Amino acid sequence: MYATARTQLRAFIERIERLEEEKKTIADDIKDVYGEAKGTGFDAKILRKVISLRKQDHDERMEQEAILDTYLAALGMIPAAEE
């Protein structure tokens, strides 16, 4: 039984290590794509924001935008919405 647990543990560890290596490779690839986009004149920071927004549910995004507008208006950074 001990040998089976050791074999399973080793298999899990090796799978995780392979996945971590793949994750690093993918992260490097994503970094390269952002670099390419920046090289053609796109703003990488804004691209990251767009990707983040696209991951959100529409209603969640609308709620966050409304709260952001409220905070910005309270700070005088944008005109307050008329009631």
matplotlib code that plots the C-alpha trace (Angstrom):
import matplotlib.pyplot as plt

x = [0.0, 2.9, 4.4, 1.1, 0.7, 4.3, 3.7, 0.5, 2.3, 5.2, 2.7, 0.8, 4.0, 5.3, 2.0, 2.0, 5.6, 4.7, 1.7, 3.7, 6.2, 3.4, 1.9, 5.3, 5.5, 2.0, 2.7, 5.8, 3.8, 1.2, 3.9, 5.3, 1.8, 1.5, 4.9, 3.9, 0.7, 2.7, 5.1, 2.3, 1.0, -1.5, -1.4, -0.7, -2.2, -5.5, -5.4, -5.2, -8.1, -10.2, -9.4, -10.4, -13.7, -14.5, -14.2, -16.8, -20.5, -22.4, -24.4, -21.4, -19.5, -22.4, -22.6, -18.9, -19.0, -21.9, -20.1, -16.9, -18.9, -20.4, -17.0, -15.5, -18.4, -18.0, -14.4, -15.3, -13.4, -16.5, -19.8, -22.4, -25.4, -28.5, -31.2]
y = [0.0, 2.4, 1.9, 2.7, 6.0, 6.9, 6.2, 8.3, 11.1, 11.1, 11.1, 14.1, 16.0, 15.3, 16.3, 19.6, 20.3, 19.7, 22.0, 24.7, 24.6, 24.8, 27.8, 29.6, 29.0, 30.3, 33.3, 34.0, 33.7, 36.1, 38.6, 38.3, 39.1, 42.2, 43.2, 42.8, 44.8, 47.6, 47.5, 48.3, 51.2, 49.6, 50.3, 47.1, 48.3, 49.1, 45.8, 44.1, 46.1, 45.2, 41.5, 41.8, 43.5, 40.8, 38.2, 39.8, 39.2, 42.1, 43.0, 42.8, 45.1, 47.6, 47.6, 48.3, 51.1, 52.7, 52.5, 53.9, 56.8, 57.5, 57.6, 59.8, 62.2, 62.4, 63.3, 65.9, 64.1, 63.8, 65.7, 64.3, 62.6, 64.7, 63.2]
z = [0.0, 0.8, -2.6, -4.3, -2.3, -3.1, -6.8, -6.8, -5.0, -7.5, -10.4, -8.9, -8.3, -11.8, -13.4, -11.4, -12.4, -16.1, -15.8, -14.1, -16.9, -19.5, -17.5, -17.6, -21.4, -21.9, -19.7, -21.8, -25.0, -23.7, -22.7, -26.3, -27.7, -25.5, -26.7, -30.4, -29.8, -28.1, -31.0, -33.4, -31.3, -28.9, -25.2, -23.3, -20.1, -21.8, -23.6, -20.2, -19.0, -22.0, -21.5, -17.9, -18.8, -21.4, -18.7, -16.6, -16.7, -18.4, -15.3, -13.1, -15.4, -15.5, -11.7, -11.3, -13.9, -12.1, -8.7, -10.4, -11.9, -8.4, -6.8, -9.6, -9.4, -5.6, -6.1, -8.7, -11.4, -13.7, -13.7, -11.3, -12.9, -12.7, -10.6]

ax = plt.figure().add_subplot(projection="3d")
ax.plot(x, y, z, "-o")
ax.set_aspect("equal")
plt.show()
